[in-house]
Amino acid sequence: MSRSPGRGSDEGVPPTLAVIGAGPAGLAAALAAAVRGSSVTLIDAGARAGGQFYRQPAEELGARHPQALHHQWRTWERLRDGLAAQVTASRITHLTEHHVWCVERLDDDSGFLVHALLGPAQEESSTVRADAVILATGAYEKVLPFPGWTLPGVLTAGGAQAMLKGGLVLQGRTAVVAGTGPLLLPVAAGLAAAGAEVAALVESAGPKDVARRARTFSAHPGKLAEGAGYAAELMRRRVRLKPRHTVVEAHGDGALEAVTIAALDRDGRVAPGSEQVIACDTLAVGHGLLPHTDLAETLGCRLEGTAVAVDDEQRTDVHGVWAAGEATGVGGAALSLAEGHIAGCSAAARLAAREPDPRTWAAATKSRTQEREFSACLDAVFVPRAHWAEQVTGDTVVCRCEEVTASSVREAVGELGATDVRTVKLLTRAGMGWCQGRMCGPAVAGLAGCELLPSKRPFARPVPLGALARAGEDPPDE
C-alpha cells in the first residue's frame, strides 16, 4: 500500500490537496492550486492526463496528427505543458492508473484518505492522504434502450468517439449517429473524417426547438460557429441530416445490419407510416450525460438533482471538499476549465489559511456564468423525447448485467406495486450487476415512470475483497 505525504497540520509540512480526475476540470484545478503554493496530488484512472475530452491515443500507435481528432487542441497543449512543468518542479504528483473507489473522511476531521485500485487489473490498492479534496470526476453517458440495442455494432456516441480518439479504431465502415445533443455533431464529423461512411445523423430535436432560444444562442457566436462548422463538414460529406427523427429498432442476425428510423410528431411520438430502414454496421447513440457523483455522495455532499451542489467558490457543504466540472452539472469543457480554476484558487487559499479573494478569478467567474447559461439552453433544447419508452418492447433487455427485460420492470410496477427504482431493483435485480445501475438506471426510471435519484453507494466501483481488507490496515504514514 502506497503512502501519502504527511499531515498538513504538522509543523513544517505543507498542506496537501488531492485532485481526483485529470480531465479539463481536474487539470485546471491542479494547476491553479500548484502555482499558488499548494502541494497537489493529481489522481486519475487514465494512463495519461486529459480525461475523456482530451483522450489521447496510446504512444505505441504512433499517431502522427492526434490533433486532427480534437477540438481546442491549443488549450490541451497549454494544460499538458503546464502539468509537466509543475510535475518537474515537484509541486504536483501525478498518479496515473489510480481508480479511486472511496474517499474517506477521517473521524478527527484532520483530512481524508483516498483509496484507489491500481492499473488495468485493479487488484492492488493504494491510499493517498490529503488535507483537502477537489472532486473532478466527470460524467457518464445516459443510455436509453430500444429493440436491438444489445446487438454487436451498437454503441454509445461517446464510446465511438473514445475508440477513435484513444485507439484510432472505427467500429465499422457504415455508421448511423443518433439520439440527441451537441455531442452527435463532432462524433459524426469525426467518424466521417476517419473514413467511415456516415449514412445519417438522426436527431430528435428540431430546428424550431433551436429557434425558440435563438436570442441566448446568438450571445455565444463562438459556439454557433463551432456547430456550424461541424454541420458544414457533414453537408460537404453528404451526410443525411434527419431532425425530429429517432431510432425505432436495430436489426441484425448476430450483429448490426440495419436500423429503422422514424419521424416524430409534435408530442414526441413516432409518426405512423414514417419509418425507413437504413443499412449500416455501426450505430452510435447518445442521449446526453449524467454527473459522476459516487465519491461526493459517499462523503455526504449535498446534491441538487443529479449534480453535486457547490457555492461560488466550488465548495461543497462538506468541509475540505470542492467539486468542479461535469460532476456539478454537465456543461462542457469550457465550463469545466472555469470551475476547475476557481476550485483550485479557492482551495489553495484556504489551505494556506488565507481568505480567498474572488477578484483573482474574476475572468473564470465570468466564463462560468456564460457557459452555465449556454449549457442550460442546450439542456432545454436537447432532451430525450418524452415517449421513448413506448417503443421499448417487452422482450427488450434493459439491464444487461442481470439480463432484466422491460416486461419484468413493467410487471414490478403494474402488478407488484413498485414506485421507485430501488424497489424495482429489489424485485427484478435490475441494477445489481457490475455497473450497479449506472447504465440501466435512467431506463429503469423511465419505464417505471418515476424520478431518477442518485443511489448512495459505499464504493464508487467494484472492489476485490483482498483490496478491501487491506484498506482496513494502518493508515498512511504521518
N, C-alpha and C positions, 0 to 999 in steps of 0.2 A: 504494500500500500504506500503510495507516494505521500510525501509530507509537504505541507504548505509553508509559506513564510510565517514568522512568529506573530504574536498578537500585537496589534497596533497600539494597544493601551500600555504596553510595557515601555519603559524608558529607553529611548534611543532607537526604537523600532518604528518605522513609519507605518501608518495605517494602510491596509491593503484593500483593493477594490476588485471584486470578481465580476467580470462581464461575461454573461452567458449568451453565446451566439456571435458569430463573426460575419453576419450579413451587413447590409448598409447601416442599420441602427447600431449594432454592436461595434463595428469598426469606428463609426463616428464618436460613440461614447468613449471607447477606449482611448482614442487619440486625444479627445478633448480633455479627459482626466489626466492622461500622462503628461501632456505639455504644461499642465497646471500643477505638477509636482506629485501626483498620486502614484503609488506603486500598483500596477494593474496586472491582473492575470486574466487573459482572454481565453475563454474555454469554448471549444467548438467541436461539433461532431464531424465536420469535414476534414479531409486531408489537407485542404488548402483554404485560405480565407476567401470570403466572397459571398457565402450563403447561396441561396437559390438564384437570386437576381444576377449575381456576378459569378455564377458557376463556371469553372474553368475545365477544359479537357485535361486529362492526365498528361504529364510531360512526355511519357513514353509514346504517346500517339503522334507526337511531332507536328502538332498543328502549326502551320506557318502563318496563318492570319486569323487567330482566335477572335480578334476584334470584329470580324465580319458577322459574328453570331450575337453581338451585344449592342445594346443601346447605352449611351452615356459612358463610353469607354474611357474618356479622359478623366472622368470623375473616379472611375475604378483605379486608374493609374495613380492618381493622387493619394487615394486611400492605401493602395498597395505599397507605394513608396514611403508614405508616412509611417505605416506599420513597420516596415523593415528598418527605418531609421530609429524608431522607438525601441524596437527589439535589440538593435545593436547597442543602443545607449543603456540597455538594461532597465528601462522604465516600464516595458511591457514584457511579460512572459506569455508566449503564445502556445497554448496546449491544443494540439490537433488530435482528431480522432478520439475525443473525450465525449462520450454520450452521457449527458447528465440525466440521472434518473430521480434525484431528490436534492433539494436544498433544505438543510436542517438548521433551524434557528436554535442556538444554544440556550439552555434554560436560564443561565445567569445574564442573558442579554448582552453577552460580550462579543457576539459575532455570529458567523454562520459556517457550516460545513457543507461544501458542495461535493456530492457523491457522484461519481461517473464510472462508466464501464469503458474499457479501452479497446481500441482497434476494431477491425471488422468482426472478429469473433465475439466481442463484448462479453468475455468471461472473466477477465481480470479487472480488479477495481482500483480506483484512485480517489483520494479525498483531498480537497483543497480548502484551506482555512482562509476566511476573509472577514474583514470588519464591516463591509457593506457589499451589496449585490445590485447589479443592473441586469434586469431580465430583458434580453433582446431575442426572444425565442421564435419570432416569426409567425407564420401561418401555414395552414394546410388546406388542400382543396376540398370543396364541398362536392360530394358525389351523390347524384340522384339516379336511381336505376330506371331501366326501361327494358322491354323484352329484347333479349340478345346481348345485353351489355357485358356479359361474362365471356363472350367469345374471344379467343385469341385474336389480337388485332385491334381491339377496342381498349383505349387507354385514356387517361385524363389529359387535358390540354397541357397542364404543367409537366406531366410525365413525358409527353412527346418533346417538349422544349428541353427538359433535363437530359433526355437521351441525346438530343442533338448537340447541346452545349457541352455536356460532360463527357460523352462518349463518341461524338461525331457520327452518330448512328441514326439512320432512318428506319422507322418501324416497317415501312413498306414503300411501294412505289406510287400508289394512287391513294390519296387521302381526302377525307371529308373532315372539316373542322366545324364543330357545332356547339351549341349551348347559348351562353350569354356572357357579356362582359368584355372589357377592353383588352383582356389577355388574348382573346381569339385572333385579333389582328396581327400582333407580332408572331404568334405561333404559326398562323397560316403563311405569313410572309417568309418566316424562317424556313419552313418546310419547302416552300416553293423555291427559295434561293438555293437550298441544298440539293435540289434536283428532283424532288417529288412532284408529281402532278397533283395539284390541289383541285379536286373536281368541284368543290363547292365550299363556301363559308356560310353556315346556317346559323342565323342569329334570331333569337326570339323577340328581341326588341325591334322597334321600327323607327323610321325617320320622324314620325310625329312625336314619339317619346323623347327624342333628342331636341326637336324643335321647341317643345314646351319649356325647355330650360336653356334656350339659346342665349339669354342675357348672361347667365352665370358662365356658360362655356366661353362666350366671347371675351370675358375678362381674363381668360387664360390662353392667349394666342399661341404660346409655345406648345401647349398640349394639343390644341387644334391642329397645328402644323404637323406635329408628330403623327397624329391619327390620319391626317390627310395623306401623309407620305406613305404610310402602310397601305391605305386604300388605293392610292395611285399605283403602287407596286403590284398589288393584286390585280387591278384592272389591266395593267400592262401585260401581265402573265395570263390574262383571260380567265381568271378565276371567277366563277359564278357567285355573285353575292345574293343571298336569299334572306332578306329581312322579314320579320314576322313569320318565321318558319321554325319548325322544330323537328328533331329526330323522333320518329314513332317506333321504329324497330330496326334491329340489326339482324342480318341474315347470314347463314353460312353453315356448311357441313364440317364441323371441327375447327373452322377458322372463318374469319370475316370475309364475306364475298360481296356484300351489298348492304345498303341502308335504305329504309323508306323514310322520306321526309314529308311533311305536310304543312300547309299554311295554317295560320292561327286567326280565329275570329276576334271580335272586339273584346270578348271575355277571356281570351287566352286559351280557348278550347280548339281542338283540331277541327278545321272546316271540312265537313264531309265531301268526298269526291276530289280533294286537292292533293291526294297522295301521289308521290312519284318515287321511283326507285333509282338509286344511283349506285353503279358498280364501284367498289373500292376494296382495298385490302387493309386500310387503316382508318380508324375513326377516333379523332381526338376531341373529347367532350369536356367542356368546362362550365361550371355554374358559380364561379366566384370562390372566395377563400373564407376561412374561419380562423380566428386568432388561436395560437397555441397558448393555453393558459394553465396547463397542468402544474407547472412549478409554482406559479403565482397562487393557485388555489391551495396547494399543499401548505404554503406559507401563511395562508389565511388572508390574502389580499382580497379586497372587495372588488367585485365585478359589476360592470354596467352592461346589462345584456350578456353578450358573449365575449366582451373585451375587458381587460384589466383597467380599473378606474385609477386615474392619476390626476395630480394637481398641475399647476402651471410650471412647476419645476420637474415634472415627470415622476414625482414621488408617489408611491402607493400609500395606503393607510397603515402599512406595516413599517415600523421604524427601521431605517437602514436598507430599505428595498426601493429601488427605482425600476421603472419599466419604460420601454421605448420601442417604436416600430410597430409592426403588424399586431403584436400582442395587445396593444392598446386600442386597436381598431385598424382594419385593413385600409391602406391609403396609398400604397406605392412607395418606390424607393426614395423619392424626394422628401416625402413626409417622414420616412424613417430616418433619413440623414439629419433632418432638422431636430426631430425628437431625441435622437441619439446624442447629438451635440449638446442639447440643453441638459439632458440627464448627466452626461459626463462632467459638464461645468458645475452643475449643482452638487453632484456627489463629491467632486474634488474639493470644493469649498467647504462643505460640511465635514468632510473627513479631516480637514485641516483646522477645524473649529473656527471657521470664518463664516460670517453671514453672506450668503450669495448675493451678488449684485446682478439683477436681471438685465441691466443695461449692457453687460458684457456678452450677452447672447441675444441682443435685440434683433439682429438680422435673422437668426434662426427662428425666433418667435414670430416674426412677420411671415416667414416662409411657412411655418407650421399652420398659421391661421389660413393662409391662402390655399395650402394643399388640403387641409381638412374641409374647406368649403367645396373644393373641386371634387374630392372623393365622396362627399355627401351627395353631390349632384349625380355622380356616376352610380352610386348605390340606388338612387331613386329611379334611374333610367334602366339599369341593367339588373333586373330582378328575375329570378326563375319564374316561369309562367305559373299562374295561380293553380291551374288544374292539371299539373303534370302527373299527379298520382292516378288520374282516371285512366291513363294509358298503360298502367302497370298491371299486367295480368296476374292471376293468382299463382301461377307456377313460376313467376319471375323470382329469382333468388335476390333477396335484399341484403342479408348478412352473409357474406361469402365465407367468413371464418367458420361459422356454425351451420352454414347451408340452410338458413331460415328463409322461407318463401313469403311472398306478400300475403298469401292466403292465411298463413299462420299468424301474421301480425294482425290482419283484419279480424280473425277469429278471436284473438286475445282481447280486442276492443269490443267487437259486437256481441260476442257470446260470453266472454269471461269477465267483462266489465273493467278492463284496463283503461286508465285515464291519463297515464303518463308513460314516458319512455322507460323509466325504471321498472314499472310493473310489467310492461311488455317484455322487458329483458328477463325478468324472473319467470314469466310464463312461457317464453319461447326460446330463450338463450341468445336472442339477438343482441349482440354487443358483448358477449362473454369470451370472444376469441382473442387472437393475438393482438389485434389493433384496439381492443377494449372500446369498441363503438365509435372510434374516431371517424371511420369511413361510413358506417351504416347509420350513425346517429341521426343525421338530417333526414334520411329516407324513412327511418322508423317513425320519427316525429311527424313527418308529412303524411304517411299512411295512417297513422293513429289519430291525426287531427289534433295534436297537442303541441305545446311550445317546446322548442329545443332548449334545454337548460344544461349548463355545464355540469359534468359529473365529477365531484371531488374524489380524486384518487390519491392514495398514499405515494404512488410511484408514477413517474411520467412515462415509463417504458417497462417492458418485461425485464425482470432481474433474475439471474441464476441464484439458486438458494445458497450456493457457496459464497458468491459475492455479497449476498445479503447478510450472511453470517459474519463475514469478515468486516462488514461495515459496523458491527457492534463492538469491535475491538477498541483499544485505546484511541483517543482522538489524535490528530496530527500533533507533532512536536510543537511545543510552545516556543 
